Amino acid sequence: MATSTLGGLPASAQIAGASPDSATQLMDVIVTAQKREERASETPLSLSVLTGETLQATGATQLSDFAATVPGLSFTSNGVGQGQVNLRGVTTGLNVSPTVGIYVDEVPYGSSTSFAGAAQLALDVGLFDIDRVEILRGPQGTLYGASTMGGLLKYVTKAPDPTRFGGGLRAGVNATAHGGVGYDLAGALNAPFAGDTAAVRLNGFYTKDAGFIDNLILDEEDANTSEVVGGRLDVLFNPTDALSVRLTAFAQDIKRDGSGSVDFNPATNEPVDGEYDQRRFSEPFTQDFRLASAVVNYDFGPVQLTSVTSYQTSDINHVTDVSALYVTLLGGFGFALGSTPLVKEVDTDKFTQEARLAGSWGSIDWIAGGFYTREKSFQLQTLPATDVTGAPFPILLLNAELPSLYEETAAFGTATWHVTDRLDLSGGLRYAKNEQTYEQIASGLLVAPAPKRSSSENVTTYLANARYRVNDRSIAYLRYATGYRPGGPNMVSNDPVTGNPLAPPTFDSDSLDSYEAGYKVSTSDGRFSLDASVYLIDWTDLQIVALRNGVGVVANASEAAIKGAELTVTARPTPALTLVGALSLMDAQLDADSPDLGGQKGDALPDAPDVTLALSADYGFSLGGYDADVGATVRYVDDRVASFDQSPGSPQHQLPDYTTVDLRAGVDLGRVRAQLYVRNLFDEFGELSAVTSFSVAGGPIQVTPLRPRTIGLTLSHRF
């Protein structure tokens, strides 16, 4: 009875004419949300599960292809590889550091701090050879640690299978309205060896994402065209029934020619030129991501040991044209500038080690473990300006080297007491200590150096659950959980008039308390299921970027309150027809005035729609003796705000509501499946997000639009 939806499309819709029994099995998806395998229908928290088959059915190749279909999830983006994920409205707009954790299998991705831009660099994994994507809503601080206040996004890859030889191939092509042609190629191979006690799995993928935005300054069509190439080597050893060792190496490179936003006039809220036009100097983006991990499981009998060791590197280079801001501002001081591209290099090397034991003692199941991470990041920012003739500007404006180090050690544990056959009570806590250093080695007109600063803090998070099995196919639960983001050292300069520091030398962690009640039920024949939850979140000491005499510092703002409800209903009136509705209702607002944000009590939090809705229908039938299916999804996203009404640095902008319709059809021709899809059938222009900071100096609002109508065909072969 899992919430296995992509735009309302359940995993069972992939089996045309499936029997009720097979439907029941498919709806009982196994997840690892609580770091142990269990049915999603019995997990006492709100989650969605997107199976690999579901992702393939809609032609999804990246995060933006499914983000808008998940209840409670919002996604802002400037193109593939450069996006921010929010869950349940836990955001102040441009987040200082992540509020949603991202995992690849058992490994946490990216920086935990505010110094490496990780909040806006959410990992965009190529969606090939993926077993499932789990989205956990609500704080996951006890089991998953820092920066999971809003929830968790987990990519679960297909593991090597020692019992069979097989694999698959995929080839696809698509065309985007107002843009170009894209395509993708992918392949996977699974091979047992060593007498079926081991297996190796290899995969590789390449995706070219068609651009649809024209750059008028560069006279370049489809400037936001991107390429993603990657692959994985995965080896599993099962030398005994008690021992398994999984070694994985994953690599992925992203290259994008330009940004994915267009220019709007802040006075009229209309496009400066055409709907899909921008006026920018070159804004390329690249990311090289590497991950190596080792997962060891050993069953001692009374207890089971799991060890997860990983090392990852992420090297990102991107350019943002900030001419609309600095050419005007510096022009007021007599500087005649032609362009000011902000060039950023962000490198993060991250090592993690987790070890945990799980076991049972009478009627109590427990997990206890420890976690360590060491994250070394380096950020380089330069502003290589030109004069009005295009020659290099003779005055150095900005050159900043920003090295940082984050180390965290944590211990955690959970216990579940099976009070009766129907009632379970769970509790847990995590104690974490982190130490950080940050330095600003800088020169230029717009920046000053600052000495190395350090911080140290201890944080404890808590979890409490009560789960009641009403019957074999339904549960009711209550959940209390807390989460946090680490604080850290601040780069603080002094007021040139008073000589006093513009902000404290450190900023505090922010934290939230979440209260949730939920109910999950399905009929024994699998023809109907319901997943409902309501929640209340109290968020305090919000981390924000505050302006002090024109200088940005990290500060702690007031507090926010978020109330919401989520509902997913699946109905299968006949074995061939599946209907799904997914609804999210949310009220996210400041709970006190915040002058730094420019918000007052009761103001809505940015990028948090009050209502999102996805309705889908899928029908399976026989076509010339072959299994076939057709389906449609209607998605609605309510209007949102991009900032706060009195924001000193980011003026307010209203993001209108939008509705899209997606269609799909597939046929299984033996071992080959042909899949046709249409996303955004009526070519709706939807505003996903907006950056308004340039309009302070009379520049445009940069709006990221929904991808226009895209028609695609995918052929896949299994062997």
Phi and psi in degrees as a GROMACS rama.xvg file:
@    title "Ramachandran Plot"
@    xaxis  label "Phi"
@    yaxis  label "Psi"
@TYPE xy
-71.7699  157.34  ALA-2
-83.6897  71.4912  THR-3
-92.4484  77.2547  SER-4
-128.102  145.332  THR-5
-130.324  104.139  LEU-6
59.4915  30.4554  GLY-7
88.0803  -0.717645  GLY-8
-87.2724  113.458  LEU-9
-83.5909  160.724  PRO-10
-59.3712  -35.3715  ALA-11
-65.6873  -19.2591  SER-12
-68.9349  -12.4237  ALA-13
-77.5731  -13.0241  GLN-14
-108.227  98.1523  ILE-15
-65.3426  129.847  ALA-16
68.4794  25.7527  GLY-17
-65.7616  149.927  ALA-18
-75.7886  160.365  SER-19
-56.626  -37.4617  PRO-20
-63.1106  -43.7057  ASP-21
-68.0656  -31.9547  SER-22
-63.4877  -41.9705  ALA-23
-60.4199  -44.0632  THR-24
-63.0278  -39.6737  GLN-25
-69.4048  -34.5956  LEU-26
-72.3172  -22.7539  MET-27
-87.5766  66.3941  ASP-28
-69.9064  138.161  VAL-29
-87.1805  130.724  ILE-30
-127.043  167.752  VAL-31
-123.784  34.897  THR-32
-57.772  -36.8662  ALA-33
-105.038  27.9415  GLN-34
60.3428  29.6866  LYS-35
-154.72  152.556  ARG-36
-74.5579  131.996  GLU-37
-160.449  161.767  GLU-38
-70.0529  138.028  ARG-39
-59.3001  -30.7355  ALA-40
-68.8768  -14.8959  SER-41
-112.061  7.11353  GLU-42
-85.3492  122.411  THR-43
-82.5467  59.7292  PRO-44
-161.549  164.709  LEU-45
-85.3295  124.588  SER-46
-148.734  158.054  LEU-47
-121.607  147.37  SER-48
-128.356  123.484  VAL-49
-110.114  113.26  LEU-50
-77.6723  160.374  THR-51
-60.0555  -36.9452  GLY-52
-64.4598  -38.9855  GLU-53
-64.9709  -43.4547  THR-54
-61.8344  -41.0269  LEU-55
-66.0703  -36.5126  GLN-56
-61.8071  -28.6086  ALA-57
-102.689  5.86115  THR-58
72.0555  22.1272  GLY-59
-71.5459  127.229  ALA-60
-122.649  -8.48316  THR-61
-151.942  171.54  GLN-62
-56.3686  -42.554  LEU-63
-64.348  -19.3205  SER-64
-73.2435  -20.7403  ASP-65
-123.948  -9.43095  PHE-66
-58.3338  -42.2548  ALA-67
-73.6319  -6.1053  ALA-68
-97.9011  -4.70974  THR-69
-96.4071  124.755  VAL-70
-56.1799  131.753  PRO-71
82.6339  -3.16728  GLY-72
-103.435  129.78  LEU-73
-122.032  151.335  SER-74
-142.066  120.64  PHE-75
-108.167  144.986  THR-76
-152.397  150.105  SER-77
-116.332  16.1143  ASN-78
129.879  166.181  GLY-79
-55.2269  133.495  VAL-80
88.219  -8.75547  GLY-81
-133.023  75.6015  GLN-82
-142.487  165.462  GLY-83
-126.053  131.071  GLN-84
-104.775  131.499  VAL-85
-125.613  144.51  ASN-86
-128.581  135.629  LEU-87
55.7824  33.319  ARG-88
72.8503  12.885  GLY-89
-81.7514  80.0998  VAL-90
-162.006  149.755  THR-91
-110.272  18.0359  THR-92
109.357  -105.337  GLY-93
-84.5527  99.02  LEU-94
-67.0528  141.537  ASN-95
-66.8424  -44.5229  VAL-96
-145.353  168.423  SER-97
-61.4305  143.899  PRO-98
-107.506  -7.93503  THR-99
-123.33  125.303  VAL-100
-78.4446  146.812  GLY-101
-123.422  128.208  ILE-102
-122.318  145.549  TYR-103
-111.104  107.13  VAL-104
55.6085  -113.653  ASP-105
-99.0332  9.49371  GLU-106
-113.177  126.376  VAL-107
-75.6753  138.909  PRO-108
-99.4001  143.356  TYR-109
78.2953  178.647  GLY-110
-75.8831  147.993  SER-111
-95.5198  -0.100138  SER-112
-110.037  179.742  THR-113
-92.138  4.76934  SER-114
-99.6647  -5.77702  PHE-115
-122.395  14.595  ALA-116
64.16  24.0053  GLY-117
-65.1288  -28.3413  ALA-118
-61.1195  -34.3342  ALA-119
-98.4909  10.1553  GLN-120
-125.702  46.3138  LEU-121
-57.4483  136.824  ALA-122
-65.1165  124.874  LEU-123
-106.241  83.7655  ASP-124
-74.1862  133.222  VAL-125
-60.8001  125.578  GLY-126
-87.5168  62.4377  LEU-127
-127.224  141.407  PHE-128
59.7291  34.7163  ASP-129
-96.9748  130.579  ILE-130
-73.8185  -44.6613  ASP-131
-169.44  163.229  ARG-132
-118.531  124.911  VAL-133
-103.908  130.263  GLU-134
-118.056  112.8  ILE-135
-101.347  122.412  LEU-136
-96.0311  141.278  ARG-137
95.4796  160.715  GLY-138
-62.3724  140.198  PRO-139
-123.086  32.4681  GLN-140
-63.8727  -28.7442  GLY-141
-73.8276  -45.7619  THR-142
-90.2994  -27.9135  LEU-143
-115.688  -10.945  TYR-144
88.0248  -151.413  GLY-145
-65.0649  154.967  ALA-146
62.9783  31.7573  SER-147
-123.624  36.8615  THR-148
-64.8543  -40.8217  MET-149
-83.06  -27.0711  GLY-150
150.155  -157.724  GLY-151
-143.385  140.149  LEU-152
-117.303  117.011  LEU-153
-121.926  121.309  LYS-154
-89.7549  119.753  TYR-155
-108.304  113.18  VAL-156
-84.8692  160.519  THR-157
-73.0405  128.83  LYS-158
-84.5404  153.659  ALA-159
-58.7226  145.672  PRO-160
-118.682  110.479  ASP-161
-72.8054  -5.57579  PRO-162
-95.8499  -10.4242  THR-163
-154.361  151.455  ARG-164
-97.3141  135.235  PHE-165
-177.308  -173.465  GLY-166
171.847  -164.074  GLY-167
-165.196  159.138  GLY-168
-130.868  148.345  LEU-169
-141.277  138.594  ARG-170
-140.512  134.161  ALA-171
-143.372  155.144  GLY-172
-140.07  145.918  VAL-173
-148.69  158.352  ASN-174
-129.53  133.436  ALA-175
-110.471  131.305  THR-176
-58.9029  145.26  ALA-177
66.1519  7.19592  HIS-178
-141.959  -146.996  GLY-179
-113.387  -158.74  GLY-180
-110.734  135.736  VAL-181
-120.412  164.674  GLY-182
-157.428  163.319  TYR-183
-145.901  147.503  ASP-184
-133.153  139.331  LEU-185
-156  153.251  ALA-186
-152.74  150.905  GLY-187
-142.016  146.884  ALA-188
-138.72  131.02  LEU-189
-118.339  124.561  ASN-190
-134.851  117.915  ALA-191
-72.2885  156.475  PRO-192
-156.757  177.399  PHE-193
56.0432  48.388  ALA-194
63.7926  39.7866  GLY-195
61.9045  23.4716  ASP-196
-103.666  2.70165  THR-197
-154.43  162.98  ALA-198
-156.105  152.938  ALA-199
-121.957  140.752  VAL-200
-126.808  126.385  ARG-201
-118.813  139.425  LEU-202
-147.017  157.988  ASN-203
-148.978  150.482  GLY-204
-149.842  151.355  PHE-205
-141.184  128.828  TYR-206
-131.124  128.573  THR-207
-107.084  117.821  LYS-208
-94.8935  119.737  ASP-209
-64.8525  132.535  ALA-210
-81.1247  161.077  GLY-211
-146.097  7.65944  PHE-212
-112.608  130.432  ILE-213
-99.6713  133.622  ASP-214
-96.8905  111.193  ASN-215
-75.865  -29.9837  LEU-216
-68.0132  -44.2347  ILE-217
-86.9563  -3.88334  LEU-218
52.82  47.2924  ASP-219
-118.942  122.924  GLU-220
-84.6157  148.968  GLU-221
52.7596  51.2064  ASP-222
-67.1083  -20.3066  ALA-223
-96.0487  23.2388  ASN-224
-61.8042  140.057  THR-225
-138.472  160.83  SER-226
-132.873  138.312  GLU-227
-128.197  125.492  VAL-228
-132.601  138.734  VAL-229
-168.736  178.471  GLY-230
-172.39  167.207  GLY-231
-140.56  138.006  ARG-232
-114.869  121.754  LEU-233
-132.307  123.74  ASP-234
-124.427  130.097  VAL-235
-119.408  130.232  LEU-236
-116.007  128.417  PHE-237
-125.361  70.2396  ASN-238
-65.9442  -28.6543  PRO-239
-137.754  169.147  THR-240
-64.0635  -23.941  ASP-241
-89.9442  -22.2485  ALA-242
-118.094  134.338  LEU-243
-137.262  140.414  SER-244
-130.377  124.614  VAL-245
-120.299  120.156  ARG-246
-112.514  128.65  LEU-247
-132.866  137.486  THR-248
-126.662  125.4  ALA-249
-128.661  133.927  PHE-250
-134.652  140.657  ALA-251
-151.657  133.148  GLN-252
-120.223  137.76  ASP-253
-120.671  136.269  ILE-254
-136.244  124.555  LYS-255
-129.234  135.63  ARG-256
-73.153  -36.8112  ASP-257
-154.696  -177.765  GLY-258
-81.8479  164.385  SER-259
-103.099  23.6225  GLY-260
-114.298  159.522  SER-261
-122.312  166.103  VAL-262
-99.6562  127.375  ASP-263
-117.297  146.191  PHE-264
-79.1396  119.714  ASN-265
-66.3759  -22.9146  PRO-266
-77.5679  -37.0436  ALA-267
-107.36  -12.6163  THR-268
57.1328  32.7051  ASN-269
-119.729  157.974  GLU-270
-58.9721  140.581  PRO-271
-63.4657  -41.3744  VAL-272
-121.294  -117.52  ASP-273
-87.9426  169.888  GLY-274
-59.1828  -32.0103  GLU-275
-116.191  39.5558  TYR-276
-118.069  149.149  ASP-277
-139.582  157.034  GLN-278
-123.028  98.2087  ARG-279
-141.338  154.869  ARG-280
-79.5659  168.508  PHE-281
-53.7717  134.165  SER-282
-131.332  63.7704  GLU-283
-72.2133  158.816  PRO-284
-141.219  133.991  PHE-285
-137.457  147.972  THR-286
-142.273  130.212  GLN-287
-115.603  115.365  ASP-288
-117.425  132.276  PHE-289
-131.671  138.112  ARG-290
-142.515  129.395  LEU-291
-124.951  135.063  ALA-292
-145.01  155.012  SER-293
-133.847  122.905  ALA-294
-117.709  120.672  VAL-295
-116.413  128.101  VAL-296
-120.777  132.277  ASN-297
-137.413  128.883  TYR-298
-98.3109  107.961  ASP-299
-84.0487  -2.88322  PHE-300
101.504  -82.6566  GLY-301
-66.1361  -32.7725  PRO-302
-134.668  158.094  VAL-303
-120.719  131.527  GLN-304
-102.088  135.598  LEU-305
-128.119  127.428  THR-306
-122.287  130.189  SER-307
-125.394  115.766  VAL-308
-118.157  134.089  THR-309
-147.619  154.765  SER-310
-142.048  132.295  TYR-311
-138.264  152.437  GLN-312
-131.309  142.933  THR-313
-135.815  118.498  SER-314
-117.85  114.777  ASP-315
-123.19  134.588  ILE-316
-130.069  126.127  ASN-317
-149.665  155.549  HIS-318
-120.812  133.416  VAL-319
-120.67  123.955  THR-320
-78.4663  107.149  ASP-321
-104.859  22.6309  VAL-322
-60.5852  -35.6064  SER-323
-61.4949  -20.0547  ALA-324
-99.5265  -54.6046  LEU-325
-80.2903  -31.3767  TYR-326
-61.3793  -40.8194  VAL-327
-72.7866  -47.6079  THR-328
-63.9415  -46.2928  LEU-329
-74.7108  -23.0711  LEU-330
-62.943  -29.1992  GLY-331
-67.6603  -15.484  GLY-332
-104.899  12.8769  PHE-333
90.7308  8.71736  GLY-334
-90.9858  122.524  PHE-335
-95.2952  95.408  ALA-336
-105.555  150.017  LEU-337
-101.644  -40.8438  GLY-338
-153.044  152.804  SER-339
-138.688  83.8651  THR-340
-80.1594  127.913  PRO-341
-89.5689  114.667  LEU-342
-102.169  125.303  VAL-343
-122.646  135.702  LYS-344
-120.257  122.005  GLU-345
-125.761  114.862  VAL-346
-119.71  132.614  ASP-347
-132.444  127.371  THR-348
-112.429  125.653  ASP-349
-133.15  127.71  LYS-350
-113.757  135.289  PHE-351
-133.863  148.674  THR-352
-141.423  124.105  GLN-353
-127.849  137.668  GLU-354
-134.669  132.636  ALA-355
-144.49  151.963  ARG-356
-115.757  142.844  LEU-357
-132.941  140.987  ALA-358
-167.603  -172.568  GLY-359
-133.704  145.76  SER-360
-136.318  99.055  TRP-361
64.4667  -121.048  GLY-362
-93.6209  13.6176  SER-363
-116.539  125.449  ILE-364
-99.7273  140.716  ASP-365
-142.914  157.038  TRP-366
-135.475  134.765  ILE-367
-141.019  138.232  ALA-368
-162.34  177.729  GLY-369
-133.046  156.092  GLY-370
-142.125  141.821  PHE-371
-140.768  138.536  TYR-372
-139.707  145.325  THR-373
-130.42  116.823  ARG-374
-119.693  117.995  GLU-375
-111.686  118.417  LYS-376
-121.615  152.071  SER-377
-140.214  128.06  PHE-378
-124.079  130.356  GLN-379
-117.041  126.016  LEU-380
-122.203  129.52  GLN-381
-134.47  155.719  THR-382
-129.288  77.325  LEU-383
-77.284  80.1608  PRO-384
-72.4168  158.056  ALA-385
-121.543  159.363  THR-386
-88.0549  -174.071  ASP-387
-66.9914  -17.4188  VAL-388
-89.4892  -7.59651  THR-389
93.5712  -1.35383  GLY-390
-80.1788  154.626  ALA-391
-57.5186  134.835  PRO-392
-70.434  133.369  PHE-393
-72.3294  -16.018  PRO-394
-101.863  130.007  ILE-395
-70.4881  119.799  LEU-396
-89.1923  -44.2048  LEU-397
-159.642  131.354  LEU-398
-147.173  111.005  ASN-399
-131.221  124.419  ALA-400
-103.925  125.731  GLU-401
-125.783  79.3042  LEU-402
-79.0369  144.23  PRO-403
-146.326  156.099  SER-404
-138.517  132.218  LEU-405
-128.214  126.761  TYR-406
-128.644  132.683  GLU-407
-135.063  137.075  GLU-408
-124.964  132.282  THR-409
-141.353  152.29  ALA-410
-127.037  140.071  ALA-411
-143.873  159.821  PHE-412
-163.66  146.583  GLY-413
-135.426  153.447  THR-414
-142.773  139.634  ALA-415
-121.44  122.183  THR-416
-101.66  117.218  TRP-417
-84.0242  87.9931  HIS-418
-62.3544  -45.8192  VAL-419
-137.909  -177.051  THR-420
-63.6315  -21.0965  ASP-421
-107.899  -28.6492  ARG-422
-107.811  127.417  LEU-423
-122.066  138.57  ASP-424
-120.731  131.525  LEU-425
-127.423  150.637  SER-426
-150.473  157.996  GLY-427
-167.717  162.48  GLY-428
-151.173  160.441  LEU-429
-137.074  129.722  ARG-430
-112.663  124.338  TYR-431
-129.424  142.339  ALA-432
-125.624  129.087  LYS-433
-127.312  149.046  ASN-434
-129.499  137.333  GLU-435
-135.456  152.084  GLN-436
-134.171  150.27  THR-437
-152.339  138.696  TYR-438
-138.077  147.072  GLU-439
-121.14  100.998  GLN-440
-98.1212  101.016  ILE-441
-140.491  156.249  ALA-442
-153.071  157.605  SER-443
126.457  169.269  GLY-444
-63.7456  -33.526  LEU-445
-99.6227  3.34255  LEU-446
-148.614  155.113  VAL-447
-128.219  149.811  ALA-448
-70.8549  158.501  PRO-449
-143.037  143.639  ALA-450
-70.7367  163.708  PRO-451
-62.1013  133.123  LYS-452
-122.492  155.78  ARG-453
-131.801  159.428  SER-454
-148.275  157.943  SER-455
-148.38  137.251  SER-456
-151.653  156.23  GLU-457
-119.706  133.564  ASN-458
-134.534  139.162  VAL-459
-121.42  131.428  THR-460
-116.695  157.19  THR-461
-132.5  157.776  TYR-462
-147.024  136.457  LEU-463
-144.377  130.494  ALA-464
-130.283  147.251  ASN-465
-130.545  124.552  ALA-466
-123.431  131.65  ARG-467
-124.24  121.907  TYR-468
-84.225  104.863  ARG-469
-65.043  -42.2167  VAL-470
-156.639  -168.603  ASN-471
-66.5922  -16.5952  ASP-472
-121.257  16.2426  ARG-473
-152.749  146.035  SER-474
-135.955  152.977  ILE-475
-122.506  144.394  ALA-476
-145.12  155.501  TYR-477
-121.758  139.05  LEU-478
-139.593  129.78  ARG-479
-120.747  129.135  TYR-480
-148.216  152.633  ALA-481
-123.16  159.273  THR-482
-152.004  167.816  GLY-483
-157.816  164.492  TYR-484
-118.761  141.237  ARG-485
-63.1665  145.891  PRO-486
-78.7018  -163.218  GLY-487
174.189  178.241  GLY-488
-73.3358  151.679  PRO-489
-113.686  140.419  ASN-490
-87.609  97.3726  MET-491
-113.649  124.794  VAL-492
-101.163  173.072  SER-493
-97.8751  149.438  ASN-494
-62.4485  126.385  ASP-495
-65.1348  -18.2971  PRO-496
-92.5636  -52.798  VAL-497
-89.8871  -22.469  THR-498
80.305  0.0385522  GLY-499
-84.7343  151.207  ASN-500
-60.2776  143.746  PRO-501
-77.8306  -15.1336  LEU-502
-161.825  164.92  ALA-503
-61.6259  158.11  PRO-504
-69.0014  -17.892  PRO-505
-136.116  158.978  THR-506
-116.21  152.872  PHE-507
-87.6124  160.052  ASP-508
-66.6108  147.641  SER-509
-102.016  160.326  ASP-510
-149.293  162.297  SER-511
-144.785  155.487  LEU-512
-115.783  130.145  ASP-513
-120.541  132.68  SER-514
-120.309  124.709  TYR-515
-137.648  142.124  GLU-516
-129.925  137.86  ALA-517
-145.366  163.019  GLY-518
-143.656  130.52  TYR-519
-127.525  132.649  LYS-520
-149.722  146.237  VAL-521
-146.355  152.404  SER-522
-78.1215  158.204  THR-523
-65.0475  -25.7284  SER-524
-89.2472  0.853871  ASP-525
75.3883  11.8434  GLY-526
-87.5802  -11.5884  ARG-527
-148.238  136.885  PHE-528
-146.863  154.835  SER-529
-143.149  137.808  LEU-530
-133.684  112.85  ASP-531
-129.089  144.536  ALA-532
-151.184  150.999  SER-533
-129.101  149.994  VAL-534
-150.438  158.661  TYR-535
-136.489  129.725  LEU-536
-122.952  129.443  ILE-537
-109.725  117.805  ASP-538
-116.555  124.388  TRP-539
-123.462  156.451  THR-540
55.6202  46.7194  ASP-541
-51.616  129.302  LEU-542
-81.618  127.208  GLN-543
-141.733  166.34  ILE-544
-95.229  118.789  VAL-545
-109.075  146.091  ALA-546
-94.4612  124.087  LEU-547
-122.346  105.848  ARG-548
54.0589  39.9838  ASN-549
82.3149  -1.43891  GLY-550
-103.695  131.604  VAL-551
-84.5715  128.651  GLY-552
-131.754  158.109  VAL-553
-85.6126  131.696  VAL-554
-138.64  168.286  ALA-555
-105.636  121.641  ASN-556
-93.1352  -161.814  ALA-557
-75.6542  -116.146  SER-558
-151.358  162.467  GLU-559
-138.244  156.792  ALA-560
-129.531  134.126  ALA-561
-128.367  125.191  ILE-562
-120.737  142.957  LYS-563
-165.504  172.271  GLY-564
-146.884  145.74  ALA-565
-133.413  140.681  GLU-566
-143.506  128.008  LEU-567
-126.682  125.693  THR-568
-122.765  130.357  VAL-569
-121.534  130.095  THR-570
-130.609  137.33  ALA-571
-128.673  80.4152  ARG-572
-62.7325  -29.8426  PRO-573
-132.097  160.162  THR-574
-57.6782  -22.5488  PRO-575
-93.6973  -18.6955  ALA-576
-113.913  129.079  LEU-577
-125.37  128.941  THR-578
-120.4  134.552  LEU-579
-137.552  137.058  VAL-580
-127.545  132.884  GLY-581
-128.081  120.341  ALA-582
-125.718  137.35  LEU-583
-128.582  127.579  SER-584
-116.783  134.215  LEU-585
-149.376  140.107  MET-586
-128.273  100.368  ASP-587
-115.147  118.682  ALA-588
-151.015  160.478  GLN-589
-66.2269  141.231  LEU-590
-103.42  2.77388  ASP-591
-161.394  158.713  ALA-592
-62.0116  146.537  ASP-593
-140.666  92.9142  SER-594
-59.2699  -36.4881  PRO-595
-62.3959  -37.3296  ASP-596
-80.9331  -19.8394  LEU-597
77.5358  26.9709  GLY-598
-120.614  153.367  GLY-599
-115.617  160.6  GLN-600
-53.2914  130.232  LYS-601
97.0573  -12.4926  GLY-602
-68.2616  141.962  ASP-603
-70.8304  144.425  ALA-604
-74.3718  145.3  LEU-605
-65.2244  155.3  PRO-606
56.3111  31.7101  ASP-607
-127.462  89.0332  ALA-608
-67.1446  140.885  PRO-609
-65.994  -34.9799  ASP-610
-135.818  131.118  VAL-611
-131.352  143.726  THR-612
-145.5  135.596  LEU-613
-131.822  126.814  ALA-614
-122.649  133.862  LEU-615
-140.702  156.44  SER-616
-139.368  136.08  ALA-617
-135.227  137.513  ASP-618
-131.914  127.963  TYR-619
-103.913  143.308  GLY-620
-156.392  174.516  PHE-621
-100.803  131.498  SER-622
-124.599  101.387  LEU-623
60.7311  32.853  GLY-624
88.1009  -0.989638  GLY-625
-108.24  146.698  TYR-626
-71.5132  132.218  ASP-627
-139.598  163.841  ALA-628
-154.642  152.424  ASP-629
-132.41  154.171  VAL-630
-159.58  163.845  GLY-631
-147.239  147.857  ALA-632
-133.931  132.864  THR-633
-111.581  127.754  VAL-634
-121.5  138.34  ARG-635
-128.638  131.84  TYR-636
-124.82  124.507  VAL-637
-70.1883  167.057  ASP-638
-68.4772  156.022  ASP-639
-142.592  168.861  ARG-640
-106.867  153.22  VAL-641
-97.7229  -13.4965  ALA-642
-157.353  -154.157  SER-643
-118.289  152.683  PHE-644
-59.3295  -36.359  ASP-645
-111.651  26.6754  GLN-646
-62.3552  128.482  SER-647
-73.6454  -22.9883  PRO-648
-116.203  -17.0471  GLY-649
-135.439  90.9304  SER-650
-56.5184  156.206  PRO-651
-69.9271  147.59  GLN-652
-148.279  133.74  HIS-653
-91.9163  127.008  GLN-654
-96.1894  112.537  LEU-655
-66.7179  161.393  PRO-656
-72.2531  161.825  ASP-657
-151.779  156.972  TYR-658
-132.029  134.188  THR-659
-127.681  156.063  THR-660
-125.392  128.913  VAL-661
-117.127  143.145  ASP-662
-124.076  154.697  LEU-663
-154.223  151.626  ARG-664
-152.897  140.396  ALA-665
-144.934  156.497  GLY-666
-143.078  136.578  VAL-667
-95.2003  111.872  ASP-668
-103.708  73.6514  LEU-669
71.1724  -118.845  GLY-670
-88.1974  -1.6302  ARG-671
-109.843  133.051  VAL-672
-116.136  130.772  ARG-673
-105.726  127.693  ALA-674
-127.149  122.728  GLN-675
-110.922  135.399  LEU-676
-141.452  153.137  TYR-677
-132.862  119.285  VAL-678
-104.97  139.083  ARG-679
57.9868  59.6236  ASN-680
-52.1238  -43.299  LEU-681
-94.4181  15.5206  PHE-682
55.1683  47.1771  ASP-683
-68.8896  135.03  GLU-684
-91.2268  103.857  PHE-685
-110.718  138.832  GLY-686
-93.8096  111.44  GLU-687
-79.253  -40.7476  LEU-688
-161.647  170.672  SER-689
-150.795  140.832  ALA-690
-108.122  120.199  VAL-691
-110.891  1.22048  THR-692
-63.6636  -29.0495  SER-693
-70.6197  -23.1783  PHE-694
-71.5637  -12.2742  SER-695
-58.6954  -35.4298  VAL-696
-104.062  19.9345  ALA-697
88.6965  5.5332  GLY-698
-80.4222  -179.836  GLY-699
-81.6916  161.295  PRO-700
-81.6441  132.076  ILE-701
-99.2119  108.717  GLN-702
-103.536  130.414  VAL-703
-92.4439  115.348  THR-704
-88.748  158.575  PRO-705
-62.7353  144.001  LEU-706
-60.6485  130.962  ARG-707
-63.5263  178.886  PRO-708
-51.354  127.846  ARG-709
-128.046  126.502  THR-710
-113.695  128.531  ILE-711
-140.815  156.19  GLY-712
-130.946  130.905  LEU-713
-125.771  134.367  THR-714
-114.5  129.71  LEU-715
-130.138  144.947  SER-716
-129.953  130.691  HIS-717
-112.258  141.745  ARG-718
